[in-house]
């Protein structure tokens, strides 16, 4: 499955099949949240959050790719990724990634 953020694929004829989407929501561990806040205060990167974001992105992209395959597509173009945090009570939170694109047959 070819995945692209562009709206065309150079040198390929495109047959449009429709919009496909994928979503992933992951809980963020309260201890990881605490240590991430410390990292943010003293500087540096939060490896725990980066790992969770990467995992959520991969899950959402996989869901979108599966949906495109079911439609008979061999590519998804015009991909848009959105990241959100959802704050829950008592300091907890969720990470949400949504992705959308256009399923196509590229020949």
C-alpha distances in whole Angstrom, upper triangle without the diagonal:
4,6,10,13,15,15,15,13,16,17,14,16,14,15,15,14,15,15,13,15,15,18,20,23,25,29,30,33,36,37,34,35,38,37,35,38,40,37,37,41,41,38,35,32,31,29,29,28,25,24,24,22,19,19,19,16,14,15,15,11,10,12,11,7,9,11,9,8,12,12,11,8,5,5,7,11,14,13,16,17,21,23,26,29,31,34,36,40,41,39,36,33,29,26,24,20,19,15,15,13,13,10,10,10,10,13
4,7,10,11,12,12,10,13,14,12,14,12,14,14,14,15,15,14,15,16,19,21,24,26,29,31,34,37,38,34,35,38,37,34,37,39,37,36,40,40,37,34,31,30,28,29,27,24,24,24,22,19,20,19,16,15,16,15,12,12,14,12,9,12,13,11,11,15,14,13,9,6,4,6,8,11,11,15,16,20,22,25,28,31,34,36,40,42,39,36,33,29,26,24,20,18,15,14,12,12,10,10,10,9,12
4,7,9,11,11,10,13,16,14,15,13,15,14,15,15,13,12,13,13,16,18,21,23,27,28,31,34,35,32,32,35,34,31,34,36,34,33,37,37,34,31,28,28,26,26,24,22,21,21,19,16,17,17,13,12,14,13,9,11,13,10,8,12,13,10,12,15,15,14,11,9,6,5,6,9,7,11,12,16,18,22,25,27,31,33,37,39,36,33,30,26,23,20,17,15,12,11,9,10,9,10,12,11,14
4,5,8,8,8,11,14,13,15,13,15,14,15,15,14,13,14,15,17,19,23,24,28,29,32,35,36,32,32,36,35,32,34,36,33,32,36,37,33,31,27,28,26,27,25,22,22,22,19,17,19,18,14,14,17,15,11,14,15,12,11,15,16,13,15,18,17,17,13,12,8,6,5,6,6,9,11,15,18,22,25,28,31,34,37,39,36,34,30,27,23,21,17,16,12,11,9,10,11,11,13,12,15
4,7,9,10,13,16,15,17,15,17,15,16,15,14,13,14,15,17,19,22,24,27,28,31,34,35,32,31,34,34,30,32,34,32,30,34,35,32,29,26,26,26,26,24,21,22,22,18,17,19,18,14,15,17,15,12,15,16,13,13,17,17,15,18,20,19,19,16,15,11,8,6,5,4,7,9,13,16,19,23,26,29,32,36,37,35,32,29,26,22,20,16,14,11,10,8,10,12,13,15,14,18
4,6,7,10,13,13,14,12,15,14,16,16,14,15,16,18,20,23,25,28,31,32,35,37,39,35,35,38,37,34,35,38,35,33,37,38,34,32,29,30,29,30,27,25,26,26,22,21,23,22,18,19,21,18,15,18,19,16,16,20,19,16,19,22,20,20,16,15,11,9,6,5,7,10,13,16,19,23,26,29,32,35,39,41,38,36,32,29,26,23,19,17,14,12,10,10,12,12,15,13,16
4,7,10,13,12,12,10,12,11,14,13,13,14,16,18,21,24,27,29,33,34,37,40,41,38,37,40,40,36,38,41,38,36,40,41,38,35,33,33,32,33,30,28,29,28,25,24,25,24,20,21,22,20,17,20,20,16,16,20,19,16,18,21,19,19,15,15,11,9,5,5,8,11,14,17,21,24,28,30,34,37,40,42,40,38,34,31,27,24,21,18,15,12,9,9,11,11,13,12,15
4,6,9,8,9,8,11,11,14,14,15,16,18,21,24,26,29,32,35,36,40,42,44,40,40,43,42,39,41,43,41,39,43,43,40,38,35,35,34,35,33,30,31,30,27,26,27,26,22,23,24,22,19,21,22,18,17,20,20,16,19,21,19,18,14,14,11,10,7,8,11,14,17,21,24,27,31,34,37,40,44,46,43,41,37,34,30,28,24,21,18,15,12,10,12,10,12,9,12
4,6,6,8,8,11,12,15,16,17,17,20,22,25,27,30,32,36,37,40,43,44,41,40,44,43,39,41,44,41,40,43,44,40,38,35,35,34,35,33,30,30,30,27,25,27,26,23,22,24,22,19,20,22,18,17,20,20,16,18,21,19,17,14,12,9,10,8,10,13,16,19,22,25,29,32,35,39,41,45,47,44,42,38,35,31,29,25,23,19,17,14,12,12,10,11,8,10
4,6,9,10,14,15,18,20,20,21,23,25,28,30,34,36,39,40,43,46,47,43,43,46,45,42,44,46,43,42,45,45,42,39,37,37,36,37,35,32,33,33,30,28,30,29,26,25,27,26,22,24,25,22,20,24,24,20,21,24,22,21,17,15,13,14,12,13,16,19,22,25,28,32,35,38,42,44,48,50,47,45,41,38,34,32,28,26,23,21,17,16,16,14,13,10,11
4,7,10,13,16,19,21,22,23,26,27,31,33,36,38,42,43,46,49,50,46,46,49,48,45,47,49,46,45,49,49,45,43,40,41,39,40,38,35,36,36,33,31,32,32,28,28,30,28,24,26,27,24,22,25,25,21,22,25,23,20,17,15,14,16,14,16,19,22,25,29,32,35,39,41,45,48,51,53,50,48,44,41,38,35,31,29,25,23,20,18,17,14,13,10,9
4,6,10,12,15,18,19,20,23,25,28,31,35,37,40,41,45,48,49,45,45,49,48,44,47,49,46,45,49,49,46,43,40,40,39,40,38,35,35,35,32,30,31,30,27,26,28,26,22,23,25,21,19,22,22,18,18,21,19,17,14,12,11,13,12,15,17,21,24,27,31,34,37,40,44,46,50,52,49,46,43,39,36,33,30,27,23,21,17,15,14,11,9,6,5
4,7,10,13,16,18,19,23,25,29,31,35,37,41,43,46,49,50,47,47,50,49,46,48,51,48,47,51,51,48,45,42,42,41,42,39,37,37,37,34,32,33,32,28,27,29,27,23,24,25,22,20,22,21,17,18,20,18,16,13,12,12,13,13,15,18,21,25,28,31,35,38,40,44,46,50,52,50,47,44,40,37,34,30,28,24,21,17,14,13,10,8,6,5
4,6,9,12,14,16,19,22,25,28,32,34,38,40,43,46,48,44,44,48,47,44,46,49,46,45,48,49,46,44,40,40,39,39,37,35,35,34,31,29,30,29,26,25,26,24,21,22,22,18,17,19,18,14,15,17,15,13,10,10,9,10,10,12,15,19,22,25,29,32,35,37,41,43,47,49,47,44,41,37,34,31,27,24,21,18,14,11,10,6,6,5,7
4,7,10,13,14,18,21,25,28,31,34,38,40,43,46,48,45,45,48,48,45,47,50,47,46,50,51,48,45,42,42,40,40,38,36,35,35,32,30,31,29,26,26,26,23,21,21,21,18,16,18,16,13,14,15,12,11,9,10,10,11,11,14,16,19,23,26,29,32,35,37,41,43,46,49,47,44,41,37,34,31,27,24,21,17,14,10,9,5,5,7,8
4,6,9,11,15,18,22,25,29,32,35,37,41,43,45,42,42,46,46,43,44,47,45,44,47,49,46,43,40,40,38,38,36,34,34,32,30,28,29,27,24,24,24,21,19,20,19,15,15,16,14,11,13,14,11,11,9,11,10,9,10,12,14,17,20,23,26,29,32,34,38,39,43,46,44,41,37,34,31,28,24,21,18,14,11,7,6,5,7,9,12
4,7,9,13,16,20,23,27,30,33,36,39,42,44,41,41,45,45,42,44,47,45,44,47,49,46,43,40,39,38,37,35,33,33,31,29,28,27,25,23,23,22,19,17,18,17,13,13,14,11,9,11,11,7,8,7,10,10,10,11,13,14,17,20,22,26,28,31,32,36,38,41,44,43,40,36,32,30,26,23,20,17,13,11,7,5,5,7,11,13
4,7,10,14,17,21,24,27,31,33,36,39,42,39,38,42,42,39,41,44,42,41,45,46,44,41,38,37,36,35,33,31,31,29,27,26,26,23,21,21,20,17,16,17,15,12,13,14,10,9,12,12,8,11,9,12,11,10,10,11,12,15,17,19,23,25,28,29,33,35,38,41,39,37,33,29,27,23,20,17,14,11,8,6,5,7,10,13,17
4,7,11,14,17,20,24,27,29,33,36,38,35,35,38,39,36,37,41,39,37,41,43,40,38,35,34,33,32,29,28,28,26,23,23,23,20,18,18,18,14,13,15,13,9,11,13,9,8,12,12,10,13,11,14,12,9,10,10,10,11,14,16,19,21,24,25,29,31,35,37,36,33,29,26,23,20,17,13,11,7,6,5,6,9,13,15,19
4,7,11,14,17,21,24,27,30,33,35,32,32,36,36,33,35,38,37,35,39,41,38,36,32,31,30,29,26,25,25,23,21,20,19,17,15,15,14,11,10,11,9,6,8,9,6,6,10,10,9,12,10,13,11,8,10,10,9,11,12,14,17,19,22,23,27,29,32,35,33,30,27,23,21,17,14,11,8,6,6,6,6,10,13,16,19
4,7,11,14,17,21,23,26,29,31,29,28,32,33,30,32,35,33,32,36,37,35,33,29,28,27,26,23,22,22,20,17,17,17,14,12,13,11,8,8,10,7,5,8,10,8,9,12,12,12,15,13,15,13,10,12,12,9,10,10,11,14,16,19,20,23,25,29,31,30,27,23,19,17,13,11,7,6,4,7,9,10,13,17,19,22
4,7,10,14,17,20,23,26,28,26,25,29,29,27,29,32,30,30,33,35,33,31,27,25,24,23,20,19,19,16,14,14,13,10,9,10,8,4,6,7,5,4,8,9,8,10,13,13,14,17,15,16,15,12,14,14,11,11,10,11,12,14,17,18,21,23,26,29,27,24,20,16,14,11,8,6,5,6,9,12,12,16,19,21,24
4,7,10,14,16,20,22,25,22,22,26,26,24,26,29,28,27,30,32,30,28,25,23,22,20,18,17,17,14,12,13,12,8,8,10,7,5,8,9,7,8,12,12,12,14,16,17,18,20,19,20,18,15,17,16,13,12,10,10,10,11,13,14,18,19,22,25,23,20,17,13,11,7,6,4,6,9,12,15,16,20,23,24,28
4,7,10,13,16,19,21,19,19,22,23,21,23,26,25,24,28,30,28,26,23,20,19,17,15,15,14,11,10,11,9,5,7,9,6,5,9,10,9,11,13,14,14,17,19,19,21,23,22,22,21,18,20,19,16,14,11,11,10,11,12,12,16,17,20,22,20,17,14,10,8,6,5,7,9,12,15,19,19,23,25,27,30
4,7,10,13,16,18,16,16,20,21,19,20,24,23,23,26,28,27,25,22,19,18,16,13,14,14,10,10,12,10,7,10,12,9,9,13,14,12,14,17,18,18,20,22,23,24,27,25,26,24,22,23,22,19,17,13,12,10,9,9,9,12,13,17,18,17,13,10,7,5,4,6,9,12,15,19,22,23,26,29,31,34
4,6,9,13,15,13,13,17,18,16,18,21,21,21,24,26,25,23,20,16,16,13,11,13,11,8,9,11,9,7,10,12,10,11,14,15,15,17,19,20,20,23,25,25,27,29,28,28,27,24,25,25,21,19,16,14,12,11,10,10,12,12,16,17,15,11,9,6,5,7,9,12,15,18,22,25,26,29,32,33,36
4,6,9,12,11,10,14,15,14,16,19,19,19,22,24,24,22,19,16,16,12,11,14,13,9,11,14,12,10,14,15,14,15,18,19,18,21,23,23,24,27,28,29,31,33,32,32,30,28,29,28,24,22,19,17,14,12,10,9,10,10,13,13,12,8,6,4,6,9,12,15,18,22,25,28,29,33,35,37,40
4,6,9,7,7,10,12,11,12,15,16,16,19,21,20,19,16,13,13,9,8,11,11,8,10,13,12,11,15,16,16,17,20,21,21,23,25,26,27,29,31,31,33,35,34,34,32,29,30,29,25,23,19,17,14,12,10,10,10,10,13,12,10,7,6,5,7,10,13,17,20,23,27,30,31,35,37,38,42
4,6,5,6,9,10,10,12,14,15,16,18,20,20,19,17,13,13,10,10,13,12,10,13,16,14,14,18,19,18,20,23,23,24,26,28,28,30,32,33,34,36,38,37,37,35,33,34,33,29,27,23,21,18,16,13,13,12,12,13,12,10,7,8,9,11,14,17,20,23,27,30,34,35,38,40,41,45
4,5,5,6,9,10,11,13,14,15,17,19,20,19,18,14,15,11,12,15,15,13,16,19,18,17,21,22,22,23,26,27,27,29,31,32,33,35,37,37,39,41,40,40,38,36,37,35,32,29,25,23,19,17,14,14,12,11,11,9,7,6,8,10,13,16,19,23,26,30,33,37,38,41,44,45,48
4,5,5,6,8,10,11,12,14,16,17,18,18,16,13,13,10,12,15,15,14,17,19,18,19,22,23,23,25,27,28,29,31,33,33,35,37,38,39,41,43,42,41,39,37,38,37,33,31,27,25,21,20,17,17,15,15,15,12,10,9,11,14,15,19,21,25,28,32,35,38,39,43,45,46,49
4,5,5,6,9,10,10,12,14,15,16,15,13,9,10,7,8,11,11,10,13,15,15,16,19,20,20,22,24,25,26,28,30,31,32,34,36,37,39,41,39,38,36,34,35,34,30,28,24,22,19,17,15,16,15,15,16,14,11,10,11,12,13,17,19,22,25,29,32,36,37,40,42,43,46
4,6,5,6,9,10,10,12,14,15,15,13,10,11,8,8,12,13,11,13,16,16,16,19,21,21,22,25,26,27,28,30,31,33,35,36,37,39,41,39,39,36,34,34,33,29,27,23,21,17,15,12,13,11,12,13,12,8,8,8,10,11,15,18,21,24,28,31,35,36,39,42,43,46
4,5,5,7,9,10,11,13,14,15,14,11,13,11,11,15,16,15,17,20,20,20,23,25,25,26,28,30,30,32,34,35,36,38,40,41,43,45,43,42,40,38,38,36,33,30,26,24,20,19,15,16,14,14,15,12,9,10,11,14,15,19,22,25,28,32,35,39,40,43,46,46,50
4,5,5,6,9,10,11,12,12,11,8,10,9,10,13,14,14,16,18,19,20,22,24,25,26,28,29,30,32,34,35,37,38,40,41,43,44,42,42,39,37,38,36,33,30,26,25,21,20,17,18,17,18,18,16,13,13,14,16,16,20,22,26,28,32,35,39,40,43,45,46,49
4,5,5,6,9,10,10,10,8,5,8,7,7,10,12,12,13,16,17,17,19,21,22,23,25,27,28,30,31,33,34,36,37,39,40,42,40,39,37,34,34,33,29,27,23,21,17,17,14,16,15,17,18,16,13,12,13,14,14,17,19,23,25,29,32,35,37,40,42,42,46
4,5,5,6,9,10,11,10,8,12,11,10,13,15,15,16,19,20,20,22,24,25,26,28,30,31,32,34,35,36,38,40,41,43,44,42,42,39,36,36,34,31,28,25,22,19,17,14,16,14,16,17,15,11,12,13,15,15,19,21,24,27,31,33,37,39,42,45,45,48
4,5,5,6,8,10,10,9,12,12,13,15,17,17,18,21,22,23,24,27,28,29,31,32,33,35,37,38,39,41,43,44,46,47,45,44,41,39,39,37,34,31,28,26,22,21,18,20,18,19,20,18,14,15,16,19,19,22,24,28,30,34,36,40,42,45,47,47,50
4,5,5,6,6,7,6,9,10,11,12,15,16,17,19,20,21,22,25,26,27,28,30,32,33,34,36,38,39,41,42,44,45,43,42,39,37,36,35,32,29,26,24,21,20,18,20,19,21,22,20,17,17,17,19,18,21,23,26,28,32,34,38,40,42,45,45,48
4,6,5,7,7,7,11,12,11,13,16,16,16,19,21,21,22,25,26,26,28,30,31,32,34,36,37,38,40,42,43,44,42,41,38,36,35,33,30,27,24,22,19,18,16,18,17,20,21,20,16,17,16,18,17,20,22,25,27,30,33,37,39,41,44,44,47
4,6,9,10,11,14,15,15,16,19,20,20,22,24,25,26,28,30,30,32,34,35,36,38,40,41,42,44,46,47,48,46,45,42,39,39,37,34,31,28,25,22,21,19,21,19,21,22,20,17,18,19,21,20,24,25,28,31,34,37,40,42,45,48,47,51
4,7,10,11,14,15,16,17,20,21,21,23,25,26,27,29,31,32,33,35,37,37,39,41,42,43,45,47,48,49,47,46,43,40,40,38,35,32,29,27,24,24,22,24,23,25,25,23,20,21,21,23,23,26,27,30,32,36,38,42,44,46,49,48,51
4,7,9,12,14,14,15,18,19,19,21,23,24,24,27,29,29,30,33,34,35,36,39,40,41,42,45,46,47,44,43,40,37,37,35,32,29,26,25,22,22,21,23,22,25,26,24,21,22,21,23,21,24,25,28,30,33,35,39,41,43,46,45,48
4,7,9,12,12,12,15,17,17,18,20,22,22,24,26,27,28,30,32,32,34,36,37,38,40,42,43,44,41,40,37,35,34,33,30,28,24,23,21,21,20,23,23,25,27,25,22,22,21,22,20,23,23,26,28,31,33,37,38,41,43,42,45
4,6,9,9,8,11,13,13,14,17,18,18,20,22,23,24,26,28,29,30,32,34,34,36,38,39,40,38,36,33,31,31,30,26,24,21,20,18,18,17,21,21,23,25,24,20,20,19,19,17,20,20,23,24,28,30,33,35,37,39,39,42
4,5,6,6,9,10,11,12,14,16,17,18,20,21,23,24,26,27,28,30,32,33,35,37,38,39,37,35,33,31,31,29,26,24,20,19,16,16,15,18,18,20,22,21,17,16,15,16,14,17,18,21,23,27,29,33,34,37,39,39,42
4,6,5,6,9,10,10,12,14,15,16,18,20,21,22,24,26,27,28,30,31,33,35,36,37,35,33,31,29,30,29,25,24,20,20,17,18,16,19,20,22,24,23,19,18,17,16,15,17,18,21,22,26,28,32,33,35,37,37,40
4,5,5,6,9,10,11,12,14,16,17,19,20,21,23,25,26,27,29,30,32,33,35,36,34,33,31,29,30,29,25,24,20,19,16,16,15,17,17,18,21,20,16,15,14,13,12,15,16,20,22,25,28,31,32,35,37,37,40
4,5,5,6,8,10,10,12,14,15,16,18,20,21,22,24,26,27,28,30,32,33,35,32,32,29,27,27,26,23,21,17,16,12,12,11,14,15,16,19,19,15,13,12,11,9,12,13,17,19,22,25,29,30,33,35,35,39
4,5,5,6,9,10,10,12,14,15,16,18,20,21,22,24,26,27,28,30,32,33,30,29,27,25,25,24,21,19,15,15,12,13,13,16,18,20,23,22,19,17,15,14,11,13,13,16,17,21,23,27,28,31,33,33,36
4,5,5,6,9,10,11,12,14,15,16,18,20,21,22,25,26,27,29,31,31,29,28,26,24,25,25,21,20,16,16,14,15,15,17,19,20,23,23,20,17,15,14,11,13,13,17,18,21,24,27,28,30,32,32,35
4,5,5,6,9,10,11,12,14,15,17,18,20,21,23,24,26,27,29,30,29,28,26,24,25,24,20,19,15,14,12,12,12,14,16,17,20,20,17,14,12,10,8,10,10,14,16,20,22,26,26,29,32,32,35
4,5,5,6,9,10,11,12,14,15,16,18,20,21,22,24,26,27,29,26,26,23,21,22,21,17,15,12,11,8,10,10,13,15,18,21,22,18,16,13,11,7,8,8,11,13,17,19,23,24,27,29,30,33
4,6,5,6,9,10,10,12,14,15,16,18,20,21,22,24,26,27,24,23,21,19,20,20,16,15,12,13,11,13,14,17,19,21,24,25,22,19,17,14,11,11,10,12,13,16,19,22,23,25,27,27,30
4,5,5,6,9,10,11,12,14,15,16,19,20,21,23,25,26,24,23,21,20,21,21,17,17,13,14,12,14,14,17,19,20,24,24,22,18,16,13,10,11,10,12,13,17,19,22,22,25,27,28,31
4,5,5,6,9,10,11,12,14,15,17,18,20,21,23,25,23,23,21,18,20,19,16,14,11,11,9,11,12,14,17,18,22,23,20,17,14,11,8,7,6,9,10,14,17,20,21,24,26,27,30
4,5,5,6,8,10,11,12,14,15,16,18,20,21,23,20,20,18,15,16,16,12,11,8,9,9,11,13,16,19,21,24,26,23,20,17,14,10,9,6,8,8,12,14,17,18,21,23,24,27
4,6,5,6,9,10,10,12,14,15,16,18,20,21,19,18,16,15,16,17,13,13,11,13,12,15,17,19,22,23,27,28,26,22,19,16,13,12,9,11,10,13,15,18,17,20,22,23,26
4,6,5,6,9,10,11,12,14,15,17,19,20,19,19,17,16,18,18,15,15,12,13,13,15,16,18,21,22,25,27,25,21,18,15,12,11,9,10,10,13,15,18,17,20,23,24,27
4,5,5,6,9,10,11,12,14,16,17,19,17,17,16,13,15,15,12,11,9,10,11,13,15,17,20,22,25,27,25,22,18,15,12,9,7,6,6,9,12,15,15,18,21,22,25
4,5,5,6,9,10,11,12,14,16,17,14,14,12,10,12,13,9,10,9,11,13,16,18,20,23,25,29,31,28,25,22,18,15,13,9,9,7,9,10,13,12,15,18,19,22
4,5,5,6,9,10,10,12,14,15,14,14,13,11,14,16,13,14,13,15,16,18,20,22,25,26,30,32,30,26,23,19,17,15,12,11,10,11,12,14,13,16,18,19,22
4,5,5,6,9,10,11,13,15,14,14,14,12,15,16,13,14,13,15,16,18,20,21,24,25,29,31,29,26,23,19,16,14,11,10,9,10,12,14,13,16,18,20,23
4,5,5,6,9,10,11,13,11,12,11,9,11,12,10,11,11,13,15,18,20,22,25,27,30,33,31,28,24,20,18,15,12,9,7,7,8,10,9,12,15,17,20
4,5,5,6,9,10,11,9,9,8,7,11,13,11,13,13,16,18,21,23,25,29,30,34,36,34,30,27,23,20,18,15,13,10,10,10,10,9,11,13,14,18
4,5,5,6,9,10,10,10,11,11,14,16,14,16,16,19,20,23,25,26,29,30,34,36,34,31,28,24,22,19,16,15,13,12,12,13,10,13,14,17,19
4,5,5,7,9,9,11,11,10,13,15,14,16,16,18,20,22,25,26,29,30,34,36,35,31,28,24,22,19,16,14,12,11,11,11,9,12,13,16,19
4,5,5,7,5,8,8,7,11,13,12,15,16,19,21,24,27,28,31,33,36,39,37,34,30,27,24,21,18,15,12,11,9,8,5,8,10,12,16
4,5,5,5,7,8,10,13,16,15,18,19,22,24,27,29,30,34,35,39,41,39,36,32,29,26,23,20,18,16,14,13,12,8,10,10,13,15
4,5,7,10,12,12,16,18,18,20,21,23,25,27,30,31,34,35,38,41,39,36,33,29,27,24,21,19,17,15,14,13,10,12,12,15,18
4,6,9,11,11,14,17,17,19,21,23,26,28,31,32,35,36,40,42,41,38,34,31,28,25,22,19,17,15,13,11,8,9,10,13,16
4,7,9,11,14,17,17,21,22,25,28,30,33,34,38,39,43,45,43,40,37,33,30,27,24,22,19,17,15,12,8,8,7,11,13
4,6,7,11,14,14,18,19,23,25,28,31,33,36,38,42,44,42,39,35,32,29,26,22,20,17,14,12,9,6,5,5,8,11
4,7,10,14,14,18,19,23,25,29,32,33,37,39,42,44,42,39,36,32,29,26,23,21,17,15,13,11,8,6,5,7,9
4,7,10,11,14,16,20,23,26,29,31,35,37,40,42,40,37,34,30,27,24,20,18,14,13,10,8,6,5,6,6,10
4,7,7,11,13,16,19,22,26,28,31,33,37,39,37,34,31,27,24,21,17,15,11,9,6,5,5,6,8,9,13
4,5,9,12,16,19,22,26,28,32,34,38,40,37,35,31,28,24,21,18,15,11,9,6,5,7,7,10,10,13
4,6,10,13,17,20,24,26,29,32,36,38,36,33,29,26,23,20,16,14,10,8,5,6,9,10,13,13,17
4,7,10,13,17,20,23,26,29,33,35,32,30,26,23,19,16,13,10,7,6,4,7,10,12,15,15,19
4,7,10,13,17,20,23,26,30,32,29,27,23,20,17,14,10,8,6,5,6,10,13,15,19,19,23
4,7,10,14,16,20,23,26,28,26,23,20,17,13,11,7,6,5,7,9,13,15,18,21,22,25
4,7,10,13,16,19,23,25,23,20,17,14,11,8,6,5,6,9,12,16,18,21,24,25,29
4,7,10,13,16,20,22,19,17,13,11,8,6,5,7,9,12,15,19,21,24,28,28,32
4,7,10,13,16,19,16,14,10,8,6,5,6,9,12,15,18,22,24,27,31,31,35
4,6,10,13,15,12,10,7,6,5,6,9,12,15,18,22,25,27,31,34,35,38
4,6,10,13,11,9,5,5,6,7,11,13,17,20,23,27,29,32,36,37,41
4,7,9,7,6,4,6,9,11,14,17,20,23,27,31,33,36,39,41,44
4,7,6,5,5,7,11,13,16,19,23,26,29,33,34,38,41,43,46
4,6,6,8,11,14,17,20,23,26,29,33,36,38,42,45,46,50
4,6,9,12,16,19,22,25,29,32,36,39,41,44,47,49,52
4,7,10,13,16,20,23,26,30,33,37,39,42,45,46,50
4,7,10,14,17,20,24,27,31,34,36,39,42,43,47
4,7,10,13,16,20,23,27,31,32,36,39,40,43
4,6,10,13,17,20,24,27,28,32,35,36,40
4,7,10,13,17,21,24,26,29,32,33,36
4,7,10,14,17,21,22,26,29,30,34
4,7,10,14,17,19,22,25,26,30
4,7,11,14,16,19,23,24,28
4,7,11,12,16,19,20,24
4,7,9,13,16,18,21
4,7,9,13,14,18
4,6,10,12,15
4,7,10,13
4,6,10
4,6
4
